[in-house]
Amino acid sequence: MATVIVAQKAAILPYAPIALAAALTNPAVVKVEYKNVATLAEHGNAAVALTAGGATLTNVGAILRYIVRSHKTTIYGSDPASTSLIDDFIDKSQDIVNSSDFKTLDVIFQQLNHHLTFRSYFVGYKVSVADIAVWGALKGNAIFARQIKTGKDLGVHLGRWYNHISAQAFVDVALAELTKANESTKVTKADQGSFDINLLDAEMGKVVTRFPPEPSGYLHIGHAKAALLNKYFADQYKGRLIVRFDDTNPTKEKLEYEHAIKEDLLLIGIDSSVVTYTSDYFDKIYEYAIQLIKEGKAYCDTTGQEQMRAERMDGIASQFRDLSVEENLRRFEEMKKATEFGQTCCLRAKISVDNPNKAMRDPVIYRCNLIPHARTGDKWRMYPLYDLACPIVDSLEGVTHALRTDEYHDRNPQYQWFLDNLGLRQVHIWEYSRLNFVYTLLSKRKLTWFVDQGRVSGWDDPRFPTIRGIRRRGLTMEALKTYILMQGASTNYITLEWDKLWAVNRKQIDPVAPRHTAVESLNKVKVTVTGADPYNLKEVPRHKKNEGLGNKQTAYGPVVWMDQVDCNELEVNEEVTLMDWGNAFIRSIEKNDKGVVTSVQAELHLEGDFKKTKKKLTWLADGPELVNVELVDYDYLITKKKVEEDDRLEDLLTPVTEFKTEAVADGNVAELNKGDIIQLERKGYYIVDAVASVGSPARLILIPDGKVASMASKAAPVSQTELKDAKDAKKKKEKEATAAASSAPAVSGKKAKAAAHAAAQKAAPTWTGPGPKPEEIVELEAKIDAQGLKVRQLKTDKADADKLKEAVDELLVLKKQLPVRIEALQSLAAAASAAADNFSL
């Protein structure tokens, strides 16, 4: 047996041997081990090594050939001619790995594209090691990654082939195993799951799973987990996944939702071109309902809904439980015709009156509904409920393993009862934990409330946990799949933080996100740079660590714009670094009477050492290329981490959840397309939500970076008592500072200014605008004080580390809000003052 050892942190990952091992699915021939290192020092610092029989191979091509020869498989060719051709493509794949030159790679890509013009695979009519070798080389190539994403300069046939190979089951398995290895050293055990389970009676090639969404809404992240787990196990056992629409309630279902679900499934790599419908089996389900009635195992009940609910809760039998078979058949026929009497009936399974498991207490399995069905029209006026339809259709469609979240646990005996009492083929149930996130609602009913109330822009709102919403927020589908597969099929019930998901996403986007620059428009500062050349454009890399992204035009000149927050921290004669330009000395700083920096004089010092400066500043040369942009950030829709059953949704709403900032960006931003992901230097990652148009700025949405502090709720909860105490303490502190200032001995010159400044900062360290400090600022400062007291108390009490960390994170978020709100209010106050002056004139 051979062992392939992979350096997980290698600059260029050796995907081909990993994929080949997954394709062969024979650990007796080859197994893969991962090491959390950048290179394998013991094997000449290689990224991969194969050891077998005392020998070691470190060349990917040699490793691939050794494995397929040992396995004696046809994927290495069925005759000498095809084997020779495969060897040529293995060599070609190494040319891709060994080159980072755009022109060289472009020639190779065009050659490969031409070869695939009339072919589905490089050699023969099925996947061969040639396909795996080339796919692995392209997968690890940064230039190709960018081109396949944008579709630029890449032949249509090569792109088609690459996507086809990427969709293969063995590729999903290989990437999932690699992801598990990568995250095992970085993610806490609470956030991890495992696929190391044994599906009961699972046979290779015979496992059938199903994903049965109801077309009554858009898929959210919880549905994505269900779909991907079902796909994973179907692929693991070389079986198949059935996508079935559970369309049994025409009141809620729409064709719009069905189309959206199909599109979203495609985004996460699940083929939804062929689907089935529960409505395909309405005739058969009806026959099984008749069978239950005839066997005395179901009855038609006209008890009112409230009374029925109370009787089930108290274990009281319905007065209609023992109706004759003939009467039940008559009533069921009335239901079928939807007569006035029939509409008062429902069909109930006769299981138990007082079973400790209330799901077994004679559940309703059929009810009338007069709304026409999208597929069956007016043929039916009554429809089976999910609890009856699901086990029947699962059995009829050949499902071998029904994967269900643990919220269905109490209904599993019910599922089994229907299989047994209808004489249906058995289906195994496997439970896994539901995906739950902090500050997040996954209930369709509650999400619909937000849409109907106009509190969000729609089902694709970036604040929504729908697949469309998180995608619009900047989450890549590759990151979503990786994260969900990290969770595994665990049955542990945990409420997850969002930070790990966005951290996985950051790793996906950072290597391929072009770098750009933006400066906030509010109080942006004009900086005159002496020693600079006249306004000119230079070509610089879009990403310093990824040449494959190409170059961009950057403007340089003697006048630049910088952020107010940066200039407010500058000191005269301080040496700073202007990013992607060089060092400069700050020679003068002008401020208005409100303390806002209005202009800065700087002197270019390109000989300076950027390693010796503390401040690395972003800037934009003043010129016609600048683009207006709107930077958008969001908060959670609710203020409570975990919603309880008795919580009122209206009491949990976050007051403000959308934050907009006007800014100007470099001219290259005008070339971006909707959906492009970029990084604004020192501001974060953004996704283009709307491109600039006449009179409208480009809209860029901030992508969470996964850092804990940035993931905390911006509406951090502080009790009213804590808020009042903090306000009182703040007022007392200000009075004491004022008294101390008035009784202090007179001081002159610079010392007097410094003392006055220190006193002012102590008394009111934030507000410098006209008039008294706004109540909003007073309240926010009070919250900071209250939260600070809470943190200090937790430290004194030696509180649990997680609790202390959460409190600190909330404090950091509050502190971050303060300067932003002050700056905005000061600007409004200044504008109002100017307007008043103009009016008086």
Secondary structure, DSSP 4 states (H G I P E B T S, - for coil): -EEEEEETT-SS--HHHHHHHHHHT-TTTEEEEEESSSSBGGGTTBSEEEEETTEEE--HHHHHHHHHHHHT-GGG-SSHHHHHHHHHHHHHHHHHHT---HHHHHHHHHHHHHHTTT-SSSSTTS--HHHHHHHHHHHT-HHHHHHHHH-TT--HHHHHHHHHHHTSHHHHHHHHHHHHHHHTTTS-GGG--------TT--TTT-EEEE---SSS--BHHHHHHHHHHHHHHHHTT-EEEEEE----TTT--HHHHHHHHHHHHHTT---SS-EEGGGGHHHHHHHHHHHHHTTSEEEE---HHHHHHHHHHT---TTTT--HHHHHHHHHHHHHT-TTGGG-EEEE-S-SS-SSGGGS--EEEEE--SPBTTTBTS-SEEE-HHHHHHHHHHHTT-SEEEEEGGGGGGHHHHHHHHHHTTPPP-EEEEEPPPEETT----HHHHHHHHHTTSSSSTT-TTS-BHHHHHHTT--HHHHHHHHHHHTT-----EEPSHHHHHHHHHHHGGG--EE-EEESTT-EEEEEETPPSSEEEEEESSTT-GGG-EEEEEE-SEEEE-HHHHTT--TT-EEEETTTEEEEEEEEEE-TTS-EEEEEEEEETTS-GGG-S-EE--EE-STT-EEEEEEEE--SBS-SS--TT--GGGSB-S--EEEEEEEE-GGGGG--TT-EEEETTTEEEEEEE--BTTB-EEEEEEP---HHHHS-SS----HHHHHHHHHHHHHHHHHHHHHHHHSPP--HHHHHHHHHHHHHHH-SS--SSSSPPHHHHHHHHHHHHHHHHHHHHHHTT--HHHHHHHHHHHHHHHHHHHHHHHHHHHHHHHHHHHHHHHH-
